[in-house]
Every structure is written in structure tokens, then in C-alpha cells.
Amino acid sequence: MAAELSPIDKAKFVAARRAVDFIQPGMKVGLGTGSTAAWMVRCLGERVRDEGLRVTGVPTSTRTAELARSVGIHVVSLDDAKWLDLTIDGADEFDQDLCLIKGGGAALLQEKIVATASDQMIVIAD
């Protein structure tokens, strides 16, 4: 899959693929929003399909929910999940001290709520 990608998309794919390696069977996972998070959802969908990985996804936007369902990820609301094992989301920028800037998009509030309800968070960035 990564062979025909632009350098930017390849970097997003590699970061997303590595983050998905941390997901274990039975986990409840927050699914971020944005271009890098979309790669993560696709990579997680591959694991669901190819490995039979059983996870529950809690999306941070309608777009992420639609993508997750389309790749076979079981999706529930945060109200139904109650608490999450892990959230994976992207960041717009980070500096040498790993201080992050999250975007100001429409999903920002839901991304923060889902991240707060998680035991751990992985931030993926290219």
C-alpha cells in the first residue's frame, strides 16, 4: 500500500501503522480525526480484517465513524464505552520538546473529551 504514496502520505501511513501495533485484542480505542488519524483507522481496519482483531472504536467525528465502519471496526459512542484503554489521534505540529498543537477543527472538543476518557494516548504526527 505504501509504495505508491506521496512522501507526506507515506510518512502518515508509517506513523499510523506503528501506532496501531499497540492495539491489543478487546481494547476500547478512541479514534481521532484528521488525515493522519484516517490512515490509522485504515491500518486498524486491516488488522481487524486480516487478523480477526476484535476491538471497539469510539470515533471523534462523524467522518471517522463512517470510515471506521467501512473498514469493519465495531463503533460505539463514548457514553456506551464509558472508558477507553487507548486513544490514537494526530497533531498539527510539535516542537523539539514534544509540545503539541492540536488543530482547531470542528472535532477538537470531541477529541479532547475522548482523550480525557482514555488510560493512554498515542499522538501520531508526520
C-alpha positions in Angstrom: 0.0 0.0 0.0 2.7 2.5 1.0 4.7 2.1 -2.3 2.5 4.4 -4.5 2.0 7.1 -1.9 3.4 10.7 -1.9 6.2 11.3 0.6 3.8 13.0 3.0 1.2 10.3 2.8 3.9 7.6 3.2 5.0 9.3 6.5 1.5 9.4 7.7 1.0 5.8 6.8 4.2 4.7 8.6 3.3 6.6 11.8 -0.3 5.3 11.7 0.9 1.7 11.1 3.3 1.8 14.1 0.6 3.3 16.4 -1.9 0.5 15.5 0.7 -2.1 16.6 0.0 -1.0 20.2 -3.7 -2.1 20.0 -4.4 -5.4 21.7 -7.5 -7.7 21.3 -10.5 -6.5 23.3 -9.4 -2.9 23.6 -11.7 0.1 23.5 -9.9 2.6 21.4 -10.6 6.3 20.7 -10.3 7.0 17.0 -9.0 10.5 16.2 -10.0 12.8 13.3 -7.8 14.2 10.5 -5.7 13.0 7.7 -3.1 11.1 9.8 -5.8 9.6 12.0 -7.6 8.4 8.9 -4.5 6.4 8.0 -4.6 4.9 11.5 -8.3 3.9 11.1 -7.5 2.2 7.7 -4.5 0.4 9.2 -6.6 -0.8 12.2 -9.3 -2.0 9.7 -6.6 -4.1 8.0 -5.8 -5.8 11.3 -9.5 -6.4 12.0 -9.9 -7.9 8.6 -6.6 -9.8 8.3 -6.0 -10.9 11.9 -9.6 -11.1 13.2 -8.6 -8.4 15.8 -11.7 -7.6 17.9 -11.7 -4.0 19.1 -14.3 -1.4 19.9 -13.7 2.1 18.3 -15.0 5.3 19.7 -14.7 7.9 16.9 -14.2 11.6 17.5 -16.2 12.7 14.4 -18.9 11.6 12.0 -16.3 11.2 9.3 -14.1 8.9 11.4 -17.2 6.9 12.4 -18.1 6.4 8.8 -14.6 5.4 7.8 -14.2 3.0 10.8 -17.5 1.2 9.9 -16.5 1.0 6.3 -13.3 -0.9 7.2 -15.0 -3.3 9.7 -14.3 -1.6 13.0 -17.1 -2.0 15.6 -18.1 1.6 16.6 -19.9 2.8 19.8 -20.3 6.1 21.5 -18.3 7.2 24.4 -21.4 7.0 26.5 -21.7 3.3 25.7 -17.9 2.6 26.1 -17.7 4.6 29.4 -13.8 4.4 29.5 -11.1 3.7 26.9 -7.9 1.8 27.0 -6.2 4.0 24.4 -6.8 6.9 22.1 -4.8 7.5 18.9 -5.0 10.9 17.3 -2.9 13.2 15.2 -1.3 16.6 16.0 -0.8 19.5 13.6 2.6 20.5 15.0 5.1 19.6 17.7 8.4 21.1 18.7 11.7 19.7 19.9 10.3 19.4 23.4 7.3 17.5 22.1 4.9 20.3 22.9 1.9 19.7 20.7 -0.5 21.9 18.8 -3.9 20.3 18.1 -5.9 21.7 15.3 -8.9 24.0 15.8 -11.2 21.9 13.6 -14.8 21.0 14.3 -13.8 17.8 16.1 -11.4 19.4 18.6 -13.8 19.3 21.6 -14.8 15.7 21.0 -11.1 14.8 20.5 -10.3 16.3 23.9 -13.3 14.6 25.6 -12.3 11.2 24.2 -8.6 11.6 25.1 -9.6 12.5 28.7 -11.6 9.3 28.9 -8.6 7.2 28.0 -6.0 5.4 30.1 -3.3 6.2 27.4 -3.0 8.3 24.3 -0.7 8.0 21.3 -0.2 11.1 19.2 0.8 10.4 15.6 2.5 13.0 13.5 4.5 13.1 10.4 
